[in-house]
């Protein structure tokens, strides 16, 4: 082979190799390009003027702006922690570890998403009685179900999905594909949560609001907000008190002021509790919208 031809082949090989490497990192368009892992220390956040201080107090890794009578939360939906669902070339990748019998690695990989959730500042109730007949765990049995896909956002900017598995699947079985943070990606790379997770609790810890980020043991347990304005809490109220479950509906929801004990962030706001060892009737994100919205 002539020397010039050999040189051309080597150059061509280097070009293709470089393109493949760059493609592996297309979703790492923020904080990954310098070769460091994405964490709560370096994920980017911004909070616009006029936004309820609730968001800057409790959220990280998001951009929040006031827009008319709504608050819009956006993020790139990249988990600020390690997961085996990142690309093997990603700084946040770790190898799969089985968490017990039946656990498996799903074939999907986390990718950048343009997550945008618009929430009415003063949501309008649908006037529903959310009972066992509505909370059936089956897709398409009520027009008041949250839609499929991203219908909320967690404190760390990760998408929250409803608790309804796609037809043919069982939400109770999906947990066997969860990573250490109880999350997993769809076939389009959309990483998300269906239930309680230490990810948002680590945000509270990082902000100095709690000491313990173990699910079920946090001094305050707040996970995120749904697109209709419903808040998702854990085994506590926002002020750290134990919820009074006497008025829970079928998805562990009830209404009262959302307060940290000093400031009232939302008046008489519907919210649900995920506290799987104590409130065993509903272990997931809410199934039925209490408020109008979620366009």
C-alpha positions in Angstrom: 0.0 0.0 0.0 1.3 3.5 -0.8 2.3 5.6 2.2 -0.2 8.3 1.2 -3.1 5.9 1.1 -2.1 4.4 4.5 -2.0 7.9 6.0 -5.4 8.7 4.6 -6.9 5.5 6.2 -5.4 6.3 9.6 -6.7 9.9 9.4 -10.2 8.6 8.5 -10.1 6.1 11.4 -9.2 8.9 13.9 -12.1 11.1 12.6 -14.7 8.3 13.1 -13.3 7.4 16.5 -13.5 11.0 17.6 -17.1 11.3 16.3 -18.2 8.3 18.3 -16.7 9.6 21.5 -18.4 12.9 21.0 -21.7 11.3 20.3 -21.5 9.3 23.6 -21.4 12.7 25.4 -24.1 14.6 23.4 -26.4 14.8 26.4 -23.6 16.0 28.7 -24.1 19.6 27.6 -23.8 21.0 31.1 -21.1 20.3 33.7 -19.8 17.1 32.1 -17.5 18.5 29.4 -14.7 19.2 31.9 -14.6 15.5 32.8 -16.2 15.8 36.2 -19.3 13.9 37.4 -22.6 15.8 37.7 -23.5 16.3 41.4 -25.5 18.6 43.6 -22.4 20.7 44.0 -22.1 21.6 40.4 -25.5 21.3 38.8 -26.9 24.6 37.7 -30.0 26.3 39.2 -31.7 29.7 38.7 -34.8 31.2 40.2 -36.5 34.1 38.5 -38.0 37.2 40.2 -41.6 36.7 41.3 -41.3 32.9 41.8 -42.7 31.6 45.1 -39.7 31.2 47.5 -40.8 27.6 48.0 -38.9 26.7 44.8 -35.6 28.3 45.7 -35.8 26.9 49.2 -36.4 23.3 48.2 -35.3 22.7 44.6 -31.9 22.3 42.9 -30.7 21.6 39.4 -33.6 23.4 37.8 -34.5 26.8 36.3 -37.7 28.3 37.7 -39.5 31.4 36.3 -42.8 33.1 37.0 -44.8 33.2 33.8 -48.2 35.0 34.2 -50.3 33.0 36.6 -48.0 30.0 36.3 -44.6 28.9 37.5 -42.5 27.0 34.9 -39.8 24.6 36.1 -37.3 23.3 33.5 -34.3 21.0 33.7 -32.1 18.8 31.5 -33.3 15.7 33.5 -29.8 14.5 34.1 -29.5 12.7 37.5 -26.9 14.4 39.8 -25.6 11.1 41.1 -24.2 7.8 39.9 -26.3 5.3 38.0 -25.7 2.3 35.8 -28.2 3.8 33.4 -25.7 6.4 32.3 -23.6 5.7 29.2 -20.5 3.7 30.0 -18.5 6.7 28.8 -20.2 9.1 31.2 -18.5 10.3 34.4 -21.7 9.3 36.4 -21.7 5.7 35.2 -21.3 2.8 37.6 -21.6 -0.9 36.9 -24.9 -2.7 37.5 -25.4 -4.2 41.0 -28.3 -6.4 41.7 -30.4 -5.3 44.7 -31.9 -8.7 45.2 -33.7 -11.6 43.5 -35.4 -10.6 40.3 -33.6 -7.3 39.8 -32.4 -6.7 36.3 -30.8 -4.0 34.1 -33.2 -2.5 31.6 -31.6 -1.9 28.1 -32.1 1.9 28.1 -29.6 4.7 28.8 -30.2 8.1 30.4 -30.1 11.0 27.9 -30.6 14.7 28.0 -34.2 15.8 28.0 -35.9 19.2 27.8 -38.1 18.7 30.9 -40.6 21.6 31.3 -43.5 21.6 33.8 -45.8 24.5 34.0 -47.8 24.8 37.3 -50.7 27.1 38.0 -49.9 29.3 41.0 -53.6 29.0 42.2 -54.8 25.7 40.8 -58.5 25.1 40.4 -59.9 21.9 42.0 -61.7 19.4 39.9 -64.1 18.7 42.8 -63.3 15.0 42.8 -63.8 12.4 45.5 -60.6 10.4 45.0 -61.7 6.9 46.2 -60.7 3.3 45.6 -62.8 3.2 42.4 -60.7 5.9 40.8 -57.3 4.6 42.1 -57.4 1.3 40.2 -53.8 1.2 38.8 -55.0 0.8 35.2 -54.3 3.1 32.4 -57.2 4.7 30.6 -60.0 4.1 33.0 -60.5 7.8 34.0 -60.1 11.1 32.1 -58.7 12.5 35.4 -55.6 10.3 35.4 -52.3 12.0 35.0 -50.9 11.5 31.5 -48.2 9.1 30.6 -44.7 10.5 30.6 -43.3 13.4 32.6 -46.1 14.9 34.7 -44.1 16.3 37.5 -40.6 17.3 38.7 -38.6 16.1 41.7 -36.5 18.5 43.9 -33.4 17.5 41.9 -34.9 18.2 38.5 -35.7 14.6 37.6 -39.0 13.8 35.9 -41.8 12.3 38.0 -44.2 9.8 36.1 -47.6 8.6 37.2 -47.9 5.2 38.9 -49.5 3.6 35.8 -47.5 1.1 33.9 -47.9 0.9 30.1 -50.4 -1.8 29.0 -48.8 -5.2 29.5 -46.6 -4.1 32.4 -47.2 -4.1 36.1 -45.9 -1.1 38.1 -45.2 -3.4 41.0 -42.8 -5.3 38.8 -41.0 -2.2 37.4 -39.2 -1.7 40.7 -36.9 -4.6 39.7 -35.3 -2.4 37.1 -34.8 0.6 39.4 -31.3 1.8 40.2 -30.1 2.8 43.7 -32.2 5.9 43.5 -35.4 4.1 42.5 -35.2 5.5 39.0 -35.0 4.1 35.5 -35.1 5.4 31.9 -37.6 4.8 29.2 -36.6 3.5 25.7 -36.1 7.2 24.7 -33.7 7.8 27.6 -36.2 9.6 29.8 -35.0 8.9 33.4 -37.8 9.2 36.0 -39.3 8.2 39.3 -42.6 6.5 40.2 -42.3 6.4 44.0 -40.2 7.6 47.0 -36.4 8.1 46.3 -33.4 9.4 48.2 -32.6 11.7 45.3 -34.8 14.6 46.4 -34.0 14.0 50.1 -30.3 14.4 49.3 -31.2 17.9 47.9 -32.8 18.7 51.3 -29.6 17.4 53.0 -27.4 19.4 50.7 -29.3 22.6 51.5 -28.9 21.9 55.2 -32.6 21.3 55.8 -32.3 17.8 57.1 -29.5 15.5 58.4 -30.9 12.1 57.2 -31.6 11.4 53.5 -32.7 7.8 54.1 -36.2 7.3 52.7 -38.6 6.9 55.6 -36.3 8.4 58.1 -35.8 12.0 56.9 -36.5 14.8 59.3 -38.5 16.4 56.4 -39.6 14.3 53.4 -40.5 16.2 50.3 -40.1 14.7 46.8 -41.5 17.1 44.3 -44.6 18.6 42.6 -47.0 17.4 39.9 -48.0 19.5 36.9 -51.4 20.3 38.5 -49.9 21.8 41.6 -50.2 18.7 43.8 -47.2 18.3 46.1 -45.6 14.9 46.9 -44.4 14.4 50.5 -43.1 11.4 52.3 -43.5 10.3 55.9 -43.7 13.9 57.2 -45.4 17.2 56.5 -43.2 20.1 55.4 -42.7 21.2 59.0 -41.4 17.8 60.0 -44.6 16.8 61.8 -46.3 13.4 61.4 -49.2 13.6 58.9 -52.7 13.1 60.2 -54.0 10.3 58.0 -57.5 10.4 59.2 -58.6 12.4 56.2 -56.4 10.6 53.6 -58.1 9.8 50.3 -57.3 6.6 48.3 -53.9 8.0 47.1 -52.9 9.3 50.6 -53.9 12.8 49.7 -55.4 15.6 51.8 -55.5 19.4 52.1 -54.0 21.9 54.5 -51.5 24.8 54.5 -48.1 23.9 53.3 -45.8 25.5 55.8 -42.3 25.0 57.2 -43.6 26.2 60.6 -42.8 29.8 59.9 -43.9 30.6 56.4 -47.0 29.4 54.6 -45.9 28.6 51.0 -49.3 27.4 49.7 -52.7 27.8 51.4 -54.9 24.8 51.7 -52.9 22.9 49.0 -53.7 19.3 48.1 -50.7 17.0 48.5 -50.0 13.2 48.8 -47.7 11.2 51.1 -45.6 8.3 50.0 -44.6 6.4 53.2 -44.6 2.8 52.2 -44.1 1.2 55.6 -46.8 3.2 57.3 -49.4 4.2 54.7 -49.5 1.0 52.8 -52.7 1.7 50.8 -50.8 3.7 48.1 -47.1 3.4 47.6 -46.6 5.5 44.5 -46.9 9.0 43.0 -50.5 10.1 42.6 -52.7 8.5 39.9 -55.5 11.1 39.7 -55.3 14.8 39.3 -56.9 16.8 42.1 -56.6 20.1 40.2 -57.2 21.2 36.6 -54.2 21.8 34.5 -51.3 19.7 33.1 -51.7 20.9 29.5 
